[in-house]
Amino acid sequence: MANLEILAIGDVVIDAFIKLQDVEVICDENKQNCKLAVRYGDKVPYESVEICNAVGNAANASVSAARLGLNSALLTYVGNDQNGKDCIESLKSNNVNLDFVRTEDGKKTNYHYVLWYDVDRTILVKHEQFNYQLGDIGEPKWIYLSSLGEHSFEMYQQISKYLQAHPNINLAFQPGVFDMKQGKEKLSFIYSQANAICINVEEAQRILGEKDRDVKKLLKEMSNLGPKYVFITDGFEGAYAYEKDRDLYLFIPVYPHTPFERTGAGDAFFSTIISALTVGKSIEEALTWGPINAMSVVLQVGAQKGLLSREKLEEFLNKAPEIYKIKTI
């Protein structure tokens, strides 16, 4: 534990990617609020299924950091079943420290169904109710907190108390579905203790209860909740960052590519930025790292296959096209 750089905390899942073919996407007149439609009460053919073990926001972050050469671990729970064993083996093969992976009898390992159509996906999620306990985690440089289950409020309180007792630990917070459902008021103590936070534009609007899509406004309002660094992604429109100490607003475009399947792009983006900050990079340098790993991930199925080593990431950075530049906004 003494040399631990990033400890990711969150639920681990197995994703079953079901590639659909005979479905329809229905959107409003502004091409917003889209819905995936299948014929009700009928047999709907699918093209293929691919199983991805040991994924989920926190698990993806732990693998991402390990690929980049950092000493990373994952604090998570699995059931005492074959799916849990498969997740542990997958993490082990990716050089993630397993000291905090806990098996709980009588529970099932989380299993999600990913409805994959075109380049995007709709995920059916269900999180088991585990008996979350933080325990002694030493002093990692960063805690990367994301996507615990719906009944995790006590765990957040334990993390908050631990951070108060260990002020040298930085907190990176990537709110998940259930975090946003609880609301920013209930989790205000986590937002206020976070050193860095990452969400997409729609998630920022949801958290803040804000209809305005002005990204600079969203960055500032998210920062007002506490974080020193705020990162907001906007799909193919690029990504934004704000550093409170310098009142600095930044933008970077996507690294040019044609996506194949978009699962895990946000996880790759934020975990790579946190890894860059961990090894001493500035926010400007870190912001050039994130989109490269996100780009690589969406060229393959699932959230982990495309994660890069630091050597490969720096190769992409060194040969980046002229348009791939940081801008102050």
C-alpha positions in Angstrom: 0.0 0.0 0.0 2.9 2.3 0.6 3.6 2.8 -3.1 0.0 2.9 -4.3 -0.6 5.7 -6.7 -4.3 5.4 -7.7 -7.0 3.4 -5.8 -10.2 3.2 -7.8 -13.4 2.6 -5.8 -16.6 1.5 -7.4 -18.6 -1.4 -8.6 -17.1 -3.9 -11.0 -19.4 -5.5 -13.6 -19.5 -7.8 -16.6 -20.8 -6.3 -19.8 -22.5 -8.4 -22.4 -22.4 -6.5 -25.7 -25.4 -7.4 -27.8 -25.0 -6.0 -31.3 -28.4 -5.1 -32.6 -29.4 -4.8 -36.2 -33.2 -4.6 -36.7 -34.0 -1.6 -34.4 -34.8 2.0 -34.8 -33.6 5.2 -33.1 -36.3 7.8 -32.6 -35.3 11.4 -31.7 -37.2 14.7 -31.3 -37.1 17.5 -33.9 -33.8 18.8 -32.5 -32.2 15.3 -32.7 -32.3 15.2 -28.9 -33.9 12.8 -26.3 -33.4 9.8 -28.6 -34.9 6.5 -27.8 -34.0 3.0 -29.0 -37.1 1.2 -30.4 -37.6 -2.5 -30.9 -40.8 -4.2 -32.0 -42.8 -5.0 -29.0 -43.9 -8.7 -28.4 -41.8 -9.9 -31.4 -38.6 -11.8 -31.9 -35.8 -9.3 -32.6 -32.6 -10.7 -34.3 -29.2 -9.7 -33.1 -25.8 -9.9 -34.8 -23.5 -11.1 -32.0 -22.7 -11.1 -28.3 -19.3 -10.2 -26.8 -18.6 -10.6 -23.0 -16.3 -8.1 -21.3 -15.2 -9.0 -17.8 -14.2 -6.7 -14.9 -15.5 -3.4 -16.4 -17.3 -0.4 -14.9 -16.0 3.1 -14.4 -13.7 2.4 -11.5 -12.5 -0.9 -12.9 -11.7 0.8 -16.2 -9.8 3.5 -14.4 -7.7 1.0 -12.5 -6.8 -0.8 -15.7 -6.1 2.5 -17.5 -3.7 3.6 -14.8 -2.0 0.2 -14.8 -1.5 0.3 -18.6 0.1 3.7 -18.2 2.6 2.3 -15.8 1.1 3.4 -12.5 0.7 1.3 -9.4 -3.1 1.1 -9.3 -5.6 -0.9 -7.3 -9.4 -1.4 -7.2 -11.6 -1.5 -4.2 -14.7 -3.4 -5.2 -17.0 -6.3 -4.4 -17.9 -9.4 -6.3 -20.1 -12.4 -5.6 -18.8 -15.8 -4.8 -19.7 -17.0 -8.3 -18.0 -17.8 -11.6 -18.6 -14.3 -12.8 -16.7 -12.9 -9.8 -13.8 -15.3 -10.4 -13.7 -14.2 -14.1 -13.5 -10.6 -13.0 -10.7 -11.2 -10.6 -8.7 -13.1 -13.3 -9.2 -10.3 -15.7 -8.0 -7.6 -13.3 -5.0 -9.8 -12.4 -4.1 -10.1 -16.1 -4.1 -6.3 -16.4 -1.7 -5.9 -13.5 -4.3 -4.3 -11.2 -3.5 -4.7 -7.5 -6.1 -7.0 -6.0 -5.6 -6.3 -2.3 -9.0 -4.5 -2.0 -11.1 -6.8 -4.2 -13.5 -8.5 -1.8 -15.8 -11.5 -2.3 -19.1 -11.5 -0.5 -21.0 -14.8 -0.1 -24.6 -14.9 -1.1 -24.3 -12.1 -3.6 -24.2 -12.1 -7.4 -21.5 -10.3 -9.4 -22.9 -7.3 -11.3 -23.9 -8.2 -14.8 -25.0 -5.6 -17.4 -26.5 -5.9 -20.9 -25.2 -3.5 -23.5 -27.5 -2.9 -26.4 -25.1 -1.9 -29.1 -26.4 -0.2 -32.2 -24.4 1.7 -34.8 -21.5 3.3 -32.8 -23.5 4.0 -29.6 -24.9 1.8 -26.8 -27.8 1.7 -24.3 -26.9 -0.2 -21.1 -29.3 -2.1 -18.9 -27.8 -1.8 -15.4 -28.5 -3.5 -12.1 -26.1 -3.2 -9.1 -26.1 -5.8 -6.3 -26.4 -4.5 -2.7 -23.0 -5.3 -1.2 -21.9 -4.6 2.4 -19.5 -1.8 1.4 -16.7 -1.1 3.9 -13.7 1.1 3.3 -11.3 -0.2 5.9 -7.6 0.8 6.0 -6.5 1.7 2.5 -3.2 3.4 3.4 -2.4 6.7 1.6 -2.7 6.4 -2.2 -1.9 9.6 -4.1 -5.4 9.6 -5.5 -8.7 7.9 -4.8 -10.7 7.6 -8.0 -14.4 7.3 -6.9 -17.1 6.3 -9.3 -20.3 4.3 -9.7 -21.0 2.6 -6.5 -24.5 1.0 -6.2 -27.7 2.7 -5.1 -27.2 1.8 -1.4 -23.7 3.2 -0.9 -24.3 6.4 1.1 -22.6 5.1 4.2 -19.6 4.2 2.1 -19.4 7.8 0.9 -19.4 8.9 4.5 -16.6 6.5 5.3 -14.6 7.9 2.4 -15.2 11.4 3.5 -14.1 10.7 7.0 -11.0 8.9 5.7 -10.1 11.9 3.5 -10.4 14.2 6.5 -7.9 12.0 8.4 -5.6 11.8 5.4 -5.4 15.2 3.8 -2.6 14.3 1.5 -4.9 12.0 -0.5 -6.5 13.6 -3.6 -10.1 12.7 -4.6 -11.1 12.3 -8.2 -14.9 11.9 -8.5 -16.7 10.7 -11.6 -20.4 10.6 -10.6 -22.3 7.6 -11.7 -26.0 7.0 -12.4 -26.9 6.5 -8.7 -24.7 9.4 -7.5 -26.6 11.8 -9.8 -29.9 10.3 -8.6 -29.0 11.1 -5.0 -28.5 14.7 -5.9 -25.7 17.2 -5.3 -27.2 18.4 -2.0 -27.1 14.9 -0.4 -23.5 14.3 -1.7 -22.3 17.9 -1.2 -19.6 16.6 1.3 -18.1 14.5 -1.5 -18.3 17.3 -4.2 -16.7 19.7 -1.7 -13.8 17.3 -1.0 -13.1 16.4 -4.6 -9.9 17.7 -6.1 -11.1 16.8 -9.7 -14.4 15.9 -11.2 -15.4 14.8 -14.7 -18.8 14.5 -16.4 -20.3 15.1 -19.8 -22.4 18.2 -20.7 -25.7 16.4 -20.1 -24.6 15.1 -16.8 -23.4 18.5 -15.7 -26.9 19.9 -16.5 -28.6 17.1 -14.6 -26.4 17.6 -11.5 -26.9 21.3 -11.5 -30.5 21.4 -12.5 -29.4 23.7 -15.3 -31.1 24.0 -18.8 -28.4 26.3 -20.2 -25.8 24.4 -22.2 -23.1 27.1 -21.9 -20.1 25.0 -21.0 -18.1 27.8 -19.4 -21.1 28.4 -17.1 -21.3 24.7 -16.3 -17.6 24.5 -15.6 -17.8 27.4 -13.1 -21.0 26.1 -11.4 -19.5 22.6 -11.0 -16.3 24.2 -9.5 -18.5 26.1 -7.1 -19.4 22.8 -5.6 -15.8 22.4 -4.5 -13.4 20.8 -7.0 -10.2 22.5 -8.0 -10.3 20.9 -11.5 -13.5 20.3 -13.5 -13.5 18.4 -16.8 -16.6 18.3 -19.1 -16.7 16.2 -22.2 -19.0 17.0 -25.2 -18.7 14.0 -27.5 -17.2 14.8 -30.9 -17.4 18.5 -30.0 -14.3 18.1 -27.8 -13.6 18.5 -24.1 -13.3 21.4 -21.6 -11.4 21.9 -18.4 -11.4 24.5 -15.6 -8.7 25.2 -13.0 -10.0 27.2 -10.1 -6.7 28.5 -8.7 -5.9 30.3 -12.1 -9.5 30.9 -13.2 -8.4 29.1 -16.3 -10.8 27.7 -19.0 -9.4 25.3 -21.5 -10.7 23.4 -24.6 -9.2 20.6 -26.6 -10.8 19.0 -29.7 -11.1 15.2 -30.1 -8.1 13.4 -31.5 -9.2 12.7 -35.1 -10.7 9.2 -35.6 -13.8 7.3 -36.7 -15.4 5.5 -33.6 -16.4 1.9 -33.7 -18.1 1.5 -30.3 -18.1 4.3 -27.7 -18.3 2.5 -24.4 -15.6 3.6 -22.0 -14.5 6.9 -23.7 -15.3 9.0 -20.6 -13.6 6.6 -18.3 -10.5 6.5 -20.5 -10.5 10.3 -20.7 -10.7 11.1 -17.0 -8.5 8.2 -15.7 -5.8 9.2 -18.1 -5.9 12.8 -17.0 -5.7 11.7 -13.3 -2.8 9.4 -14.2 -1.1 12.4 -15.9 -1.6 14.6 -12.9 -0.3 11.8 -10.7 3.0 11.7 -12.6 3.4 15.5 -12.3 1.9 16.8 -15.5 0.2 20.1 -15.6 -3.5 20.4 -16.4 -2.6 21.6 -19.9 -0.4 18.5 -20.5 -3.0 16.2 -18.9 -5.7 17.5 -21.1 -3.7 16.5 -24.2 -3.4 12.9 -22.8 -7.0 12.2 -22.1 -8.6 12.4 -25.6 -5.9 10.1 -27.0 -6.8 7.2 -24.7 -10.5 7.9 -25.3 -9.9 7.8 -29.0 -8.1 4.5 -28.8 -10.8 2.9 -26.7 -13.7 3.6 -29.0 -11.8 1.9 -31.9 -12.6 -1.5 -30.3 -15.5 -3.2 -28.5 -15.7 -2.5 -24.7 -14.0 -0.1 -22.3 -10.5 -1.7 -21.9 -9.2 -3.3 -25.1 -8.0 -0.1 -26.5 -6.4 1.4 -23.4 -2.8 2.4 -24.2 0.6 2.1 -22.6 2.3 5.4 -21.9 4.8 4.7 -24.7 2.0 4.3 -27.2 0.1 7.3 -25.9 3.1 9.5 -26.3 3.6 8.2 -29.8 0.1 9.4 -30.7 0.9 12.7 -29.0 4.1 13.2 -30.9 2.4 12.7 -34.2 -0.7 14.6 -33.4 -2.2 16.6 -36.3 -2.0 20.4 -36.3 -5.6 20.8 -35.2 -5.0 18.9 -32.0 -4.1 21.8 -29.7 -5.2 23.2 -26.4 -7.1 26.5 -26.5 -7.9 29.0 -23.8 -11.5 30.0 -23.9 
